[in-house]
């Protein structure tokens, strides 16, 4: 799923009002090429994710519904960010979208980006429960709906201050904060809530998952190296339980059966192939390999998200707390 870098700072108006109206042609061509490529990849990729999960019955799981929520958030970012960014670049310094869109556009971009971060936290916690605490039940459909609703609600609540300070000024949508310290506090708060906090939680969850998977892999490799052939009696694997030699799982003798029942059991023992005491362990190894692949994929998604978001976050902090507003490099964009 493609992650789009969006404007999530609180200083759009103060910065864009100082940007020169002309750009080199090669830079314009590069920007529009990147806009087109990101838009196409994001729309196609995230739409396919949603369609595959919705149209495939076996994939309609609560775990995959979180992936759908992430895809919807990323798709919303692409549909809002790219087209309107192109419009605003071509019409600057005039705001052609009206006062209503002034209140909606940039806060919505920020909220859906925050929702993506929150959804990644939920996905990492779900993986953590599945691997580290496999005996705990999966999220129910109701719980998943609650999680999705909370991610969107919290994301919209966080942008309420941003929405309140946006207004039309000098024929452009700008922010009017009570003070510079208030604006900086909100920008820093967004940086922590939207970027730092999610990455810390996700990193802790996946580190514990990786350690658990390594421990399971070492346990299985040790058992396969010691056991050369199946042995009678209870299986040594902690994932399987076998009953043999006339004893129950707890070790107590089983009650005597009638002779006919015993003969039937003997007949069945010859008619059916012997059970493989390693079948449970091989299934567990397959489950371990599957979990490892899923975790690798999710870690890759999180790393890509962090890499794509980091430059944007650094630039807005530089503009707010440093000399970014007067930088000739940033003024080209």
C-alpha positions as CSV (number, residue, x, y, z in Angstrom):
1,X,0.0,0.0,0.0
2,X,1.4,3.3,-1.0
3,X,2.0,6.0,1.6
4,X,1.7,9.6,0.5
5,X,3.7,12.3,2.2
6,X,1.2,15.0,3.1
7,X,1.1,18.4,4.6
8,X,0.6,17.9,8.3
9,X,2.1,21.1,9.7
10,X,0.3,24.0,11.1
11,X,2.1,26.7,9.2
12,X,0.9,26.3,5.7
13,X,-0.3,29.8,5.3
14,X,2.6,31.6,6.8
15,X,5.1,29.7,4.7
16,X,3.3,29.6,1.4
17,X,2.6,33.3,1.5
18,X,6.4,33.9,1.2
19,X,7.0,31.4,-1.6
20,X,7.9,33.0,-5.0
21,X,5.4,32.5,-7.8
22,X,7.9,31.1,-10.3
23,X,9.7,27.7,-10.4
24,X,12.2,26.2,-12.8
25,X,10.5,24.2,-15.6
26,X,12.5,21.1,-14.8
27,X,11.4,21.2,-11.2
28,X,7.7,21.6,-12.3
29,X,8.1,18.7,-14.7
30,X,9.7,16.5,-11.9
31,X,7.0,17.4,-9.4
32,X,4.1,16.7,-11.8
33,X,5.7,13.4,-12.8
34,X,6.1,12.3,-9.2
35,X,2.5,13.4,-8.5
36,X,1.2,11.3,-11.3
37,X,3.3,8.2,-10.4
38,X,2.3,8.4,-6.7
39,X,-1.3,9.0,-7.5
40,X,-1.6,6.1,-9.9
41,X,0.3,3.6,-7.7
42,X,-1.6,4.6,-4.6
43,X,-5.1,4.5,-6.2
44,X,-4.5,1.2,-8.0
45,X,-2.7,-0.5,-5.1
46,X,-5.0,0.4,-2.3
47,X,-8.2,-0.2,-4.4
48,X,-6.9,-3.7,-5.3
49,X,-6.3,-4.4,-1.6
50,X,-9.8,-3.4,-0.7
51,X,-11.4,-5.4,-3.6
52,X,-9.4,-8.6,-2.9
53,X,-10.3,-8.6,0.8
54,X,-14.0,-7.7,0.2
55,X,-14.6,-10.1,-2.7
56,X,-12.7,-13.1,-1.2
57,X,-14.8,-14.8,1.5
58,X,-11.9,-16.5,3.2
59,X,-10.0,-13.2,3.5
60,X,-12.9,-11.4,5.3
61,X,-11.3,-11.6,8.7
62,X,-11.1,-9.0,11.4
63,X,-7.3,-8.9,10.9
64,X,-7.7,-8.0,7.2
65,X,-10.4,-5.4,8.0
66,X,-7.6,-3.4,9.7
67,X,-5.6,-3.6,6.4
68,X,-8.7,-2.4,4.6
69,X,-8.9,0.6,7.0
70,X,-5.2,1.4,6.3
71,X,-5.8,1.1,2.6
72,X,-8.8,3.4,2.8
73,X,-6.8,6.0,4.8
74,X,-4.0,5.9,2.3
75,X,-6.4,6.1,-0.6
76,X,-8.1,9.1,0.9
77,X,-4.7,10.8,1.3
78,X,-3.9,10.2,-2.4
79,X,-7.3,11.4,-3.6
80,X,-7.2,14.6,-1.5
81,X,-3.5,15.5,-1.5
82,X,-2.4,15.0,-5.1
83,X,-5.3,16.6,-7.1
84,X,-5.7,19.6,-4.8
85,X,-2.0,20.1,-4.5
86,X,-1.8,20.4,-8.3
87,X,-4.7,22.9,-8.3
88,X,-3.1,25.0,-5.6
89,X,0.3,25.1,-7.2
90,X,-1.2,26.3,-10.5
91,X,-3.4,29.0,-9.0
92,X,-1.0,30.3,-6.3
93,X,-1.3,32.9,-4.7
94,X,-5.0,32.7,-5.3
95,X,-7.2,30.2,-3.3
96,X,-9.8,29.0,-5.8
97,X,-11.6,26.5,-3.5
98,X,-13.6,28.8,-1.3
99,X,-13.8,29.3,2.5
100,X,-15.5,25.9,3.2
101,X,-12.6,23.9,1.6
102,X,-10.2,26.2,3.5
103,X,-11.6,24.6,6.7
104,X,-11.8,21.1,5.3
105,X,-8.8,20.3,3.0
106,X,-5.7,20.6,5.1
107,X,-7.3,19.3,8.4
108,X,-8.6,16.3,6.5
109,X,-5.2,15.6,5.0
110,X,-3.7,15.7,8.5
111,X,-6.4,13.5,10.1
112,X,-6.2,10.7,7.5
113,X,-2.4,10.6,7.9
114,X,-2.9,10.3,11.7
115,X,-5.4,7.6,11.1
116,X,-2.9,5.6,9.1
117,X,-0.4,5.8,12.0
118,X,-3.1,4.7,14.4
119,X,-4.1,1.8,12.2
120,X,-0.5,0.6,12.0
121,X,-0.5,0.6,15.8
122,X,-3.6,-1.6,15.8
123,X,-2.1,-4.0,13.3
124,X,1.1,-4.3,15.2
125,X,-0.8,-5.0,18.4
126,X,-2.9,-7.7,16.6
127,X,0.3,-9.4,15.4
128,X,1.7,-9.1,19.0
129,X,-1.3,-10.9,20.4
130,X,-1.3,-13.6,17.7
131,X,2.4,-14.5,18.2
132,X,3.3,-13.6,21.8
133,X,-0.1,-14.6,23.3
134,X,-1.6,-17.1,20.9
135,X,-4.0,-18.4,23.4
136,X,-5.9,-15.1,23.5
137,X,-8.9,-14.9,21.2
138,X,-8.7,-12.8,18.0
139,X,-10.5,-9.5,17.9
140,X,-14.2,-9.9,17.2
141,X,-16.0,-8.1,14.4
142,X,-17.5,-5.7,17.0
143,X,-14.1,-5.0,18.6
144,X,-12.6,-4.4,15.1
145,X,-15.3,-1.9,14.3
146,X,-14.7,-0.1,17.6
147,X,-11.0,0.1,16.9
148,X,-11.5,1.5,13.4
149,X,-14.1,4.0,14.7
150,X,-11.7,5.1,17.5
151,X,-8.8,5.6,15.0
152,X,-10.9,7.9,12.8
153,X,-12.5,9.7,15.7
154,X,-9.3,10.5,17.5
155,X,-7.7,11.6,14.2
156,X,-10.5,14.1,13.6
157,X,-10.5,15.4,17.2
158,X,-6.7,16.1,16.9
159,X,-7.2,18.5,14.0
160,X,-10.0,20.6,15.6
161,X,-7.5,23.3,16.7
162,X,-6.1,23.3,13.2
163,X,-9.6,23.7,11.7
164,X,-10.4,26.6,14.0
165,X,-7.4,28.8,13.1
166,X,-7.8,28.4,9.3
167,X,-9.5,31.4,7.5
168,X,-9.4,33.3,4.3
169,X,-6.8,36.1,4.5
170,X,-5.4,38.1,1.6
171,X,-7.3,36.0,-0.9
172,X,-5.6,32.8,0.4
173,X,-6.4,30.2,3.1
174,X,-4.1,30.9,6.0
175,X,-3.7,30.1,9.7
176,X,-4.3,32.7,12.3
177,X,-2.9,31.5,15.7
178,X,-3.3,33.4,19.0
179,X,0.5,33.3,19.4
180,X,3.7,31.8,18.0
181,X,4.2,29.6,21.0
182,X,0.7,28.1,20.6
183,X,1.4,27.3,17.0
184,X,4.7,25.7,17.8
185,X,3.2,23.7,20.6
186,X,0.5,22.3,18.3
187,X,3.1,21.5,15.6
188,X,5.3,19.7,18.1
189,X,2.4,17.8,19.5
190,X,1.3,16.6,16.1
191,X,4.9,15.4,15.4
192,X,4.9,13.4,18.6
193,X,1.4,12.0,18.3
194,X,1.5,11.4,14.5
195,X,5.1,10.1,14.1
196,X,7.2,9.5,17.2
197,X,4.6,7.8,19.5
198,X,3.3,5.3,16.8
199,X,6.8,4.3,15.8
200,X,7.8,3.7,19.4
201,X,4.8,1.5,20.1
202,X,5.1,-0.4,16.8
203,X,8.9,-0.9,17.4
204,X,8.3,-2.4,20.9
205,X,5.5,-4.7,19.6
206,X,7.5,-6.0,16.6
207,X,10.7,-6.4,18.7
208,X,8.8,-8.7,21.1
209,X,7.2,-10.5,18.1
210,X,10.6,-11.1,16.5
211,X,12.1,-12.3,19.8
212,X,9.2,-14.7,20.3
213,X,9.6,-16.1,16.7
214,X,13.4,-16.5,17.2
215,X,12.7,-18.4,20.4
216,X,10.2,-20.7,18.7
217,X,12.6,-21.3,15.7
218,X,15.4,-22.2,18.1
219,X,13.2,-24.6,20.0
220,X,12.1,-26.4,16.8
221,X,15.6,-26.6,15.4
222,X,16.8,-28.1,18.7
223,X,14.1,-30.7,18.7
224,X,14.6,-31.7,15.0
225,X,18.3,-32.1,15.7
226,X,17.8,-34.4,18.7
227,X,14.9,-36.6,17.6
228,X,16.0,-39.0,14.9
229,X,12.9,-41.2,14.8
230,X,9.5,-41.2,16.3
231,X,9.3,-42.8,19.7
232,X,6.3,-44.4,21.4
233,X,4.5,-42.6,24.1
234,X,3.6,-39.0,24.5
235,X,5.1,-36.6,22.0
236,X,7.9,-34.3,23.2
237,X,6.5,-31.4,21.3
238,X,4.8,-28.8,23.4
239,X,2.2,-28.3,20.7
240,X,0.9,-31.9,20.5
241,X,-0.6,-34.4,22.9
242,X,-0.7,-38.1,22.3
243,X,-2.3,-40.9,24.4
244,X,-0.6,-44.4,24.4
245,X,0.3,-47.4,26.5
246,X,-3.2,-47.5,28.1
247,X,-2.7,-44.2,30.0
248,X,-4.6,-40.9,29.8
249,X,-3.0,-37.5,29.2
250,X,-2.6,-37.0,33.0
251,X,-0.8,-40.4,33.3
252,X,-3.6,-42.3,35.1
253,X,-4.6,-45.8,33.8
254,X,-7.5,-45.9,31.5
255,X,-10.5,-48.0,32.6
256,X,-10.7,-51.6,31.2
257,X,-12.8,-52.3,28.2
258,X,-14.7,-55.4,27.1
259,X,-12.9,-58.0,25.0
260,X,-14.9,-57.2,21.9
261,X,-13.9,-53.5,22.2
262,X,-10.3,-54.5,22.6
263,X,-10.4,-56.6,19.4
264,X,-12.0,-53.8,17.5
265,X,-9.2,-51.5,18.6
266,X,-6.6,-54.1,17.5
267,X,-8.4,-54.4,14.2
268,X,-8.4,-50.7,13.7
269,X,-4.8,-50.4,14.6
270,X,-3.9,-52.7,11.6
271,X,-6.5,-51.2,9.3
272,X,-5.3,-47.5,9.7
273,X,-1.8,-46.2,9.2
274,X,0.1,-45.3,12.3
275,X,-0.2,-41.6,13.4
276,X,2.8,-39.5,12.9
277,X,3.8,-38.0,16.2
278,X,5.5,-35.2,14.3
279,X,2.5,-34.0,12.4
280,X,1.5,-31.5,15.0
281,X,5.1,-30.2,15.2
282,X,5.3,-29.8,11.4
283,X,2.1,-27.8,11.4
284,X,3.5,-25.6,14.1
285,X,6.6,-25.1,12.0
286,X,4.5,-24.1,9.0
287,X,2.6,-21.7,11.2
288,X,5.9,-20.3,12.5
289,X,7.1,-19.7,8.9
290,X,3.8,-18.1,7.9
291,X,3.9,-15.7,10.9
292,X,7.5,-14.9,10.1
293,X,6.6,-13.9,6.5
294,X,3.6,-11.8,7.7
295,X,5.8,-10.0,10.2
296,X,8.4,-9.3,7.6
297,X,5.8,-7.8,5.3
298,X,4.3,-5.6,8.0
299,X,7.7,-4.4,9.2
300,X,8.5,-3.5,5.6
301,X,5.3,-1.5,5.4
302,X,6.1,0.3,8.6
303,X,9.6,1.1,7.5
304,X,8.4,2.5,4.2
305,X,5.8,4.6,6.1
306,X,8.5,6.0,8.4
307,X,10.9,6.7,5.5
308,X,8.2,8.5,3.5
309,X,7.0,10.5,6.5
310,X,10.3,11.5,8.0
311,X,11.4,14.1,5.5
312,X,8.1,15.8,5.7
313,X,8.1,15.9,9.5
314,X,11.7,17.2,9.6
315,X,11.0,19.9,7.0
316,X,8.0,21.3,9.0
317,X,10.0,21.2,12.2
318,X,12.8,23.0,10.5
319,X,10.4,25.7,9.2
320,X,8.7,26.1,12.6
321,X,11.7,26.0,14.9
322,X,14.6,26.8,12.6
323,X,15.4,28.9,9.5
324,X,13.3,26.9,7.1
325,X,11.0,29.8,6.1
326,X,14.0,31.7,4.7
327,X,15.7,28.7,3.1
328,X,16.2,29.3,-0.7
329,X,16.0,25.5,-1.2
330,X,12.6,25.1,0.4
331,X,11.3,28.2,-1.4
332,X,11.8,26.5,-4.7
333,X,9.0,24.1,-3.7
